């Protein structure tokens, strides 16, 4: 009796073990498609959450940044109502502050530990600073409306720069850039043209062209930085620099370029003398530089997680959203029919992209 009972217990134990093995196997096979099916969407949701954070941060930070910028350049000082015009000095201070913050971020949160293409990042910082410098200097020779209209086309050279660096974009993204750029141009052309726009000089227009050219070079270099990082670290999956490393080295390159330019144009000496005469101007520059830190944190977060075209799209459309918000907040800033048409083009392009991503995700889930 006992041997049979023992045999029965052994057989029952083996059957239970096989049942558990089948259950585990079925669970694994069932969970594997679920991981594949939900891995895409869940990873997509994380990506969208990061994009929402980047967009919200850039919209908020640069709205405050614009106010600080106005305090620097629009405020009149002294009995003669002098305005601060030494743009290279402002860029010098801004780049210095952001370099320090980037270095502090690396010290506080640690570096990635990978081989960082420092030279490439420094060069991209130089071109980025030149894009800002030439765009700001253009305001001395052309109207604000002309400068904004010219910079509205920034997404085009940025995309061309990405293509030149080897990046491939889907056809829908080319169309989005075209429609958004067209919408921003229509929006800006719809503004009432100030009389000063008739006095735009050829030199000022040339500076705007140089600024757009520098945007093209910057986009190409930023994409090459990502490629160089992966080539330097073949054993590291998805190797990329941290946002603080990018921030520190990019601004360091910009600081050197700003220092040379500032000294060569005489703005270093004249600008410091101006702040000595009017300390309020120095305080405004300091506040401007500190406010730019917040914006740059979100900028480098966006570049690290996405690419320069996404950043350009966000910063370009931010101006439209800010203007629309201003129109609802203040009736005197109401938009005309042409401007609403431009807004509609921008919103339609962005809405189409969101719809396309939603439909693509639905197809992935169905296939899984």
Kinemage of the C-alpha trace (Angstrom):
@kinemage 1
@onewidth
@group {chain A} dominant
@subgroup {mainchain}
@vectorlist {calphas} color= white
{ca unk a 1} P 0.000 0.000 0.000
{ca unk a 2} L 2.708 2.425 1.025
{ca unk a 3} L 4.788 2.057 -2.198
{ca unk a 4} L 1.661 2.684 -4.281
{ca unk a 5} L 0.726 5.648 -2.140
{ca unk a 6} L 4.252 6.999 -2.417
{ca unk a 7} L 4.156 6.501 -6.205
{ca unk a 8} L 0.802 8.267 -6.417
{ca unk a 9} L 2.186 11.202 -4.442
{ca unk a 10} L 5.224 11.400 -6.723
{ca unk a 11} L 3.049 11.289 -9.853
{ca unk a 12} L 0.717 13.927 -8.440
{ca unk a 13} L 3.711 16.075 -7.559
{ca unk a 14} L 5.115 15.721 -11.084
{ca unk a 15} L 1.720 16.584 -12.627
{ca unk a 16} L 1.494 19.675 -10.404
{ca unk a 17} L 5.031 20.708 -11.400
{ca unk a 18} L 4.213 20.270 -15.099
{ca unk a 19} L 1.009 22.269 -14.641
{ca unk a 20} L 2.944 25.050 -12.949
{ca unk a 21} L 5.546 25.005 -15.750
{ca unk a 22} L 2.791 25.222 -18.377
{ca unk a 23} L 1.168 28.038 -16.452
{ca unk a 24} L 4.445 29.957 -16.206
{ca unk a 25} L 5.146 29.364 -19.895
{ca unk a 26} L 1.665 30.476 -20.901
{ca unk a 27} L 1.967 33.499 -18.650
{ca unk a 28} L 5.311 34.416 -20.192
{ca unk a 29} L 4.014 33.943 -23.721
{ca unk a 30} L 0.921 35.927 -22.895
{ca unk a 31} L 2.864 38.658 -21.212
{ca unk a 32} L 5.437 38.925 -24.001
{ca unk a 33} L 2.985 40.218 -26.621
{ca unk a 34} L 1.538 42.488 -23.978
{ca unk a 35} L 5.005 43.913 -23.380
{ca unk a 36} L 5.538 44.320 -27.085
{ca unk a 37} L 2.112 45.779 -27.587
{ca unk a 38} L 2.185 48.063 -24.618
{ca unk a 39} L 5.943 48.665 -24.686
{ca unk a 40} L 5.553 50.906 -27.719
{ca unk a 41} L 2.591 52.888 -26.403
{ca unk a 42} L 3.909 53.111 -22.832
{ca unk a 43} L 7.283 54.222 -24.124
{ca unk a 44} L 5.403 56.598 -26.447
{ca unk a 45} L 3.467 57.956 -23.482
{ca unk a 46} L 6.691 58.577 -21.595
{ca unk a 47} L 8.072 60.374 -24.638
{ca unk a 48} L 4.916 62.467 -24.914
{ca unk a 49} L 5.087 63.300 -21.204
{ca unk a 50} L 8.670 64.493 -21.667
{ca unk a 51} L 7.610 66.549 -24.690
{ca unk a 52} L 4.751 68.098 -22.711
{ca unk a 53} L 7.216 69.003 -19.941
{ca unk a 54} L 9.622 70.512 -22.470
{ca unk a 55} L 6.894 72.505 -24.228
{ca unk a 56} L 5.390 73.792 -20.984
{ca unk a 57} L 8.802 74.705 -19.593
{ca unk a 58} L 9.930 76.525 -22.743
{ca unk a 59} L 6.619 78.380 -23.077
{ca unk a 60} L 6.744 79.569 -19.462
{ca unk a 61} L 10.487 80.255 -19.225
{ca unk a 62} L 10.788 82.185 -22.472
{ca unk a 63} L 7.688 84.244 -21.775
{ca unk a 64} L 9.403 85.455 -18.592
{ca unk a 65} L 12.674 85.719 -20.525
{ca unk a 66} L 11.047 88.076 -23.054
{ca unk a 67} L 9.941 90.386 -20.233
{ca unk a 68} L 13.485 90.483 -18.814
{ca unk a 69} L 14.889 91.115 -22.291
{ca unk a 70} L 12.560 94.072 -22.706
{ca unk a 71} L 13.775 95.467 -19.376
{ca unk a 72} L 17.351 95.375 -20.689
{ca unk a 73} L 16.825 96.957 -24.104
{ca unk a 74} L 13.666 99.073 -23.756
{ca unk a 75} L 14.306 100.812 -20.421
{ca unk a 76} L 15.462 104.437 -20.687
{ca unk a 77} L 18.194 105.622 -18.333
{ca unk a 78} L 19.187 109.068 -17.152
{ca unk a 79} L 17.891 112.495 -18.170
{ca unk a 80} L 18.682 111.858 -21.833
{ca unk a 81} L 16.709 108.597 -21.887
{ca unk a 82} L 19.663 106.458 -23.004
{ca unk a 83} L 19.021 102.817 -23.872
{ca unk a 84} L 21.401 99.890 -23.476
{ca unk a 85} L 22.538 98.718 -26.941
{ca unk a 86} L 25.576 96.528 -26.196
{ca unk a 87} L 24.071 93.174 -27.148
{ca unk a 88} L 27.365 91.251 -27.187
{ca unk a 89} L 28.013 92.113 -23.545
{ca unk a 90} L 24.584 90.771 -22.612
{ca unk a 91} L 25.316 87.545 -24.480
{ca unk a 92} L 28.708 87.329 -22.782
{ca unk a 93} L 27.149 87.548 -19.309
{ca unk a 94} L 24.355 85.152 -20.231
{ca unk a 95} L 26.755 82.526 -21.612
{ca unk a 96} L 29.005 82.838 -18.556
{ca unk a 97} L 26.120 82.275 -16.127
{ca unk a 98} L 24.800 79.302 -18.103
{ca unk a 99} L 28.268 77.745 -18.323
{ca unk a 100} L 28.600 77.927 -14.538
{ca unk a 101} L 25.129 76.445 -13.981
{ca unk a 102} L 25.865 73.634 -16.443
{ca unk a 103} L 29.137 72.852 -14.651
{ca unk a 104} L 27.393 72.895 -11.267
{ca unk a 105} L 24.761 70.516 -12.652
{ca unk a 106} L 27.490 68.110 -13.789
{ca unk a 107} L 29.101 68.287 -10.337
{ca unk a 108} L 25.807 67.808 -8.482
{ca unk a 109} L 24.240 65.070 -10.610
{ca unk a 110} L 27.380 63.494 -12.052
{ca unk a 111} L 28.490 63.043 -15.627
{ca unk a 112} L 27.391 60.287 -17.954
{ca unk a 113} L 30.839 58.679 -17.881
{ca unk a 114} L 30.942 58.293 -21.662
{ca unk a 115} L 33.408 59.759 -24.150
{ca unk a 116} L 31.876 63.195 -24.828
{ca unk a 117} L 32.686 64.920 -28.174
{ca unk a 118} L 33.704 68.176 -26.469
{ca unk a 119} L 35.199 69.841 -29.548
{ca unk a 120} L 32.029 69.334 -31.591
{ca unk a 121} L 29.853 70.699 -28.791
{ca unk a 122} L 32.094 73.764 -28.352
{ca unk a 123} L 31.861 74.546 -32.078
{ca unk a 124} L 28.049 74.225 -32.006
{ca unk a 125} L 28.061 76.697 -29.101
{ca unk a 126} L 29.996 79.217 -31.204
{ca unk a 127} L 27.526 78.987 -34.107
{ca unk a 128} L 24.561 79.183 -31.724
{ca unk a 129} L 25.922 82.366 -30.152
{ca unk a 130} L 26.556 83.891 -33.594
{ca unk a 131} L 22.954 83.122 -34.609
{ca unk a 132} L 21.665 85.004 -31.557
{ca unk a 133} L 24.179 87.839 -31.903
{ca unk a 134} L 23.471 88.559 -35.572
{ca unk a 135} L 19.714 88.322 -34.984
{ca unk a 136} L 19.880 90.779 -32.090
{ca unk a 137} L 22.247 93.136 -33.912
{ca unk a 138} L 19.874 93.201 -36.877
{ca unk a 139} L 17.402 95.110 -34.691
{ca unk a 140} L 19.705 98.127 -34.871
{ca unk a 141} L 19.262 98.311 -38.651
{ca unk a 142} L 15.797 96.891 -39.359
{ca unk a 143} L 12.404 97.099 -37.671
{ca unk a 144} L 11.346 94.555 -35.062
{ca unk a 145} L 8.599 93.321 -37.429
{ca unk a 146} L 11.152 92.639 -40.179
{ca unk a 147} L 13.461 90.801 -37.803
{ca unk a 148} L 10.640 88.618 -36.448
{ca unk a 149} L 9.407 87.906 -39.977
{ca unk a 150} L 12.888 86.811 -41.052
{ca unk a 151} L 13.401 84.580 -38.010
{ca unk a 152} L 9.976 83.033 -38.617
{ca unk a 153} L 11.677 80.914 -41.268
{ca unk a 154} L 14.101 79.411 -38.730
{ca unk a 155} L 12.577 75.929 -38.970
{ca unk a 156} L 13.579 75.636 -42.640
{ca unk a 157} L 17.370 76.027 -42.186
{ca unk a 158} L 17.183 73.895 -39.045
{ca unk a 159} L 15.580 71.045 -41.016
{ca unk a 160} L 18.063 71.475 -43.881
{ca unk a 161} L 20.878 71.350 -41.340
{ca unk a 162} L 19.497 68.081 -39.967
{ca unk a 163} L 19.324 66.601 -43.472
{ca unk a 164} L 22.895 67.741 -44.179
{ca unk a 165} L 23.988 65.923 -41.003
{ca unk a 166} L 22.412 62.680 -42.257
{ca unk a 167} L 19.097 62.791 -40.417
{ca unk a 168} L 16.025 61.469 -42.260
{ca unk a 169} L 12.589 62.989 -41.755
{ca unk a 170} L 9.218 61.536 -42.804
{ca unk a 171} L 7.293 63.347 -45.536
{ca unk a 172} L 4.681 64.478 -43.008
{ca unk a 173} L 7.362 66.364 -41.056
{ca unk a 174} L 8.490 68.254 -44.174
{ca unk a 175} L 4.881 69.271 -44.733
{ca unk a 176} L 4.506 70.295 -41.091
{ca unk a 177} L 7.576 72.547 -41.257
{ca unk a 178} L 6.306 74.097 -44.489
{ca unk a 179} L 2.817 74.768 -43.106
{ca unk a 180} L 4.016 76.059 -39.719
{ca unk a 181} L 6.543 78.378 -41.388
{ca unk a 182} L 3.883 79.621 -43.806
{ca unk a 183} L 1.470 80.169 -40.926
{ca unk a 184} L 4.018 82.165 -38.894
{ca unk a 185} L 4.942 84.276 -41.936
{ca unk a 186} L 1.262 84.998 -42.681
{ca unk a 187} L 0.693 85.821 -39.010
{ca unk a 188} L 3.562 88.321 -38.921
{ca unk a 189} L 2.645 89.857 -42.269
{ca unk a 190} L -0.842 90.438 -40.897
{ca unk a 191} L 0.501 92.845 -38.285
{ca unk a 192} L 0.167 96.522 -39.006
{ca unk a 193} L 3.373 97.579 -40.685
{ca unk a 194} L 5.217 100.312 -38.797
{ca unk a 195} L 6.666 103.207 -40.738
{ca unk a 196} L 10.144 102.281 -39.551
{ca unk a 197} L 9.915 99.080 -41.612
{ca unk a 198} L 10.338 101.220 -44.741
{ca unk a 199} L 13.820 102.177 -43.533
{ca unk a 200} L 15.206 98.632 -43.280
{ca unk a 201} L 18.834 98.685 -44.406
{ca unk a 202} L 20.496 96.109 -46.635
{ca unk a 203} L 23.079 95.533 -43.895
{ca unk a 204} L 20.335 94.652 -41.395
{ca unk a 205} L 18.741 92.231 -43.847
{ca unk a 206} L 22.175 90.707 -44.386
{ca unk a 207} L 22.506 90.163 -40.632
{ca unk a 208} L 19.164 88.324 -40.607
{ca unk a 209} L 20.410 86.126 -43.459
{ca unk a 210} L 23.592 85.422 -41.489
{ca unk a 211} L 21.495 84.545 -38.447
{ca unk a 212} L 19.472 82.022 -40.449
{ca unk a 213} L 22.703 80.629 -41.890
{ca unk a 214} L 24.073 80.198 -38.372
{ca unk a 215} L 20.820 78.419 -37.396
{ca unk a 216} L 21.453 75.998 -40.278
{ca unk a 217} L 25.034 75.341 -39.138
{ca unk a 218} L 23.949 74.962 -35.483
{ca unk a 219} L 21.294 72.375 -36.346
{ca unk a 220} L 23.770 70.414 -38.455
{ca unk a 221} L 26.404 70.488 -35.706
{ca unk a 222} L 23.925 69.480 -32.969
{ca unk a 223} L 22.873 66.431 -34.982
{ca unk a 224} L 26.527 65.581 -35.621
{ca unk a 225} L 27.219 65.790 -31.891
{ca unk a 226} L 24.666 63.009 -31.335
{ca unk a 227} L 26.201 60.924 -34.126
{ca unk a 228} L 29.730 61.496 -32.818
{ca unk a 229} L 28.658 60.505 -29.301
{ca unk a 230} L 27.331 57.149 -30.546
{ca unk a 231} L 30.433 56.518 -32.672
{ca unk a 232} L 32.745 57.263 -29.740
{ca unk a 233} L 30.795 54.909 -27.470
{ca unk a 234} L 29.919 51.822 -29.591
{ca unk a 235} L 29.453 49.593 -26.535
{ca unk a 236} L 26.970 51.937 -24.860
{ca unk a 237} L 23.359 51.517 -25.967
{ca unk a 238} L 21.792 54.821 -27.020
{ca unk a 239} L 24.805 56.814 -25.845
{ca unk a 240} L 24.087 60.511 -25.331
{ca unk a 241} L 25.408 63.390 -23.288
{ca unk a 242} L 23.437 64.670 -20.320
{ca unk a 243} L 21.613 67.990 -20.563
{ca unk a 244} L 24.078 69.529 -18.089
{ca unk a 245} L 27.098 68.387 -20.109
{ca unk a 246} L 25.536 69.822 -23.265
{ca unk a 247} L 24.632 73.036 -21.451
{ca unk a 248} L 28.108 73.517 -19.949
{ca unk a 249} L 30.175 72.854 -23.072
{ca unk a 250} L 27.831 74.601 -25.531
{ca unk a 251} L 27.740 77.761 -23.433
{ca unk a 252} L 31.497 77.588 -22.886
{ca unk a 253} L 31.977 77.716 -26.659
{ca unk a 254} L 29.473 80.562 -26.885
{ca unk a 255} L 31.226 82.422 -24.062
{ca unk a 256} L 34.581 82.360 -25.867
{ca unk a 257} L 32.959 83.560 -29.112
{ca unk a 258} L 31.038 86.303 -27.260
{ca unk a 259} L 34.186 87.454 -25.451
{ca unk a 260} L 36.153 87.777 -28.706
{ca unk a 261} L 33.271 89.522 -30.509
{ca unk a 262} L 32.530 91.788 -27.556
{ca unk a 263} L 36.150 92.900 -27.335
{ca unk a 264} L 36.535 93.319 -31.123
{ca unk a 265} L 33.458 95.568 -31.402
{ca unk a 266} L 34.353 97.647 -28.355
{ca unk a 267} L 31.131 96.688 -26.622
{ca unk a 268} L 32.966 95.156 -23.660
{ca unk a 269} L 34.476 98.463 -22.537
{ca unk a 270} L 31.501 100.656 -23.536
{ca unk a 271} L 28.950 98.271 -22.047
{ca unk a 272} L 30.723 98.050 -18.690
{ca unk a 273} L 31.012 101.849 -18.628
{ca unk a 274} L 27.255 102.129 -19.295
{ca unk a 275} L 26.418 99.830 -16.363
{ca unk a 276} L 28.701 101.892 -14.127
{ca unk a 277} L 26.778 105.044 -15.017
{ca unk a 278} L 23.433 103.304 -14.682
{ca unk a 279} L 23.561 100.408 -12.151
{ca unk a 280} L 19.920 99.575 -12.918
{ca unk a 281} L 21.040 98.403 -16.371
{ca unk a 282} L 23.526 96.011 -14.761
{ca unk a 283} L 20.826 94.598 -12.491
{ca unk a 284} L 18.524 94.116 -15.495
{ca unk a 285} L 21.273 92.221 -17.336
{ca unk a 286} L 21.832 90.011 -14.280
{ca unk a 287} L 18.108 89.222 -14.027
{ca unk a 288} L 18.028 88.529 -17.774
{ca unk a 289} L 20.948 86.096 -17.497
{ca unk a 290} L 19.401 84.269 -14.534
{ca unk a 291} L 16.034 83.963 -16.296
{ca unk a 292} L 17.789 82.477 -19.314
{ca unk a 293} L 19.101 79.653 -17.095
{ca unk a 294} L 15.599 78.259 -16.615
{ca unk a 295} L 14.900 78.471 -20.337
{ca unk a 296} L 18.189 76.795 -21.233
{ca unk a 297} L 17.551 73.912 -18.856
{ca unk a 298} L 14.401 73.106 -20.827
{ca unk a 299} L 16.161 73.796 -24.140
{ca unk a 300} L 18.924 71.254 -23.452
{ca unk a 301} L 16.418 68.809 -22.035
{ca unk a 302} L 14.579 69.039 -25.378
{ca unk a 303} L 17.753 68.700 -27.468
{ca unk a 304} L 18.926 65.710 -25.396
{ca unk a 305} L 15.587 63.876 -25.486
{ca unk a 306} L 14.494 64.891 -29.001
{ca unk a 307} L 16.336 66.951 -31.638
{ca unk a 308} L 16.969 70.495 -32.835
{ca unk a 309} L 13.954 70.500 -35.184
{ca unk a 310} L 11.564 69.727 -32.312
{ca unk a 311} L 13.178 72.547 -30.339
{ca unk a 312} L 12.831 74.958 -33.261
{ca unk a 313} L 9.167 73.990 -33.715
{ca unk a 314} L 8.417 74.602 -30.031
{ca unk a 315} L 10.212 77.955 -29.844
{ca unk a 316} L 8.659 79.159 -33.112
{ca unk a 317} L 5.088 78.271 -32.203
{ca unk a 318} L 5.546 79.658 -28.676
{ca unk a 319} L 5.459 83.168 -30.103
{ca unk a 320} L 2.106 82.457 -31.761
{ca unk a 321} L 0.572 81.049 -28.570
{ca unk a 322} L 1.890 83.974 -26.553
{ca unk a 323} L 0.359 86.468 -28.975
{ca unk a 324} L -2.992 84.669 -29.000
{ca unk a 325} L -3.001 84.625 -25.195
{ca unk a 326} L -2.212 88.333 -25.183
{ca unk a 327} L -5.101 88.975 -27.599
{ca unk a 328} L -7.578 87.235 -25.263
{ca unk a 329} L -6.131 88.948 -22.196
{ca unk a 330} L -6.050 92.461 -23.657
{ca unk a 331} L -8.762 93.492 -26.164
{ca unk a 332} L -6.487 96.193 -27.621
{ca unk a 333} L -4.193 93.409 -28.874
{ca unk a 334} L -6.971 91.723 -30.854
{ca unk a 335} L -5.876 89.810 -33.957
{ca unk a 336} L -7.107 90.635 -37.453
{ca unk a 337} L -8.424 88.136 -40.010
{ca unk a 338} L -5.002 87.586 -41.623
{ca unk a 339} L -3.387 86.812 -38.289
{ca unk a 340} L -6.137 84.371 -37.356
{ca unk a 341} L -5.542 82.687 -40.724
{ca unk a 342} L -1.859 82.294 -39.888
{ca unk a 343} L -2.752 80.901 -36.446
{ca unk a 344} L -5.122 78.401 -38.047
{ca unk a 345} L -2.342 77.084 -40.294
{ca unk a 346} L 0.002 76.619 -37.331
{ca unk a 347} L -2.628 74.935 -35.144
{ca unk a 348} L -3.757 72.718 -38.049
{ca unk a 349} L -0.194 71.502 -38.662
{ca unk a 350} L 0.392 70.747 -34.979
{ca unk a 351} L -3.036 69.104 -34.639
{ca unk a 352} L -2.386 66.920 -37.680
{ca unk a 353} L 0.895 65.713 -36.187
{ca unk a 354} L -0.839 64.760 -32.913
{ca unk a 355} L -3.603 62.944 -34.824
{ca unk a 356} L -1.078 61.078 -36.956
{ca unk a 357} L 0.840 59.903 -33.864
{ca unk a 358} L -2.409 58.751 -32.225
{ca unk a 359} L -3.408 56.758 -35.326
{ca unk a 360} L 0.066 55.192 -35.603
{ca unk a 361} L -0.092 54.096 -31.977
{ca unk a 362} L -3.534 52.550 -32.532
{ca unk a 363} L -2.210 50.540 -35.485
{ca unk a 364} L 0.722 49.240 -33.408
{ca unk a 365} L -1.616 48.086 -30.660
{ca unk a 366} L -3.918 46.295 -33.148
{ca unk a 367} L -0.988 44.511 -34.811
{ca unk a 368} L 0.286 43.348 -31.438
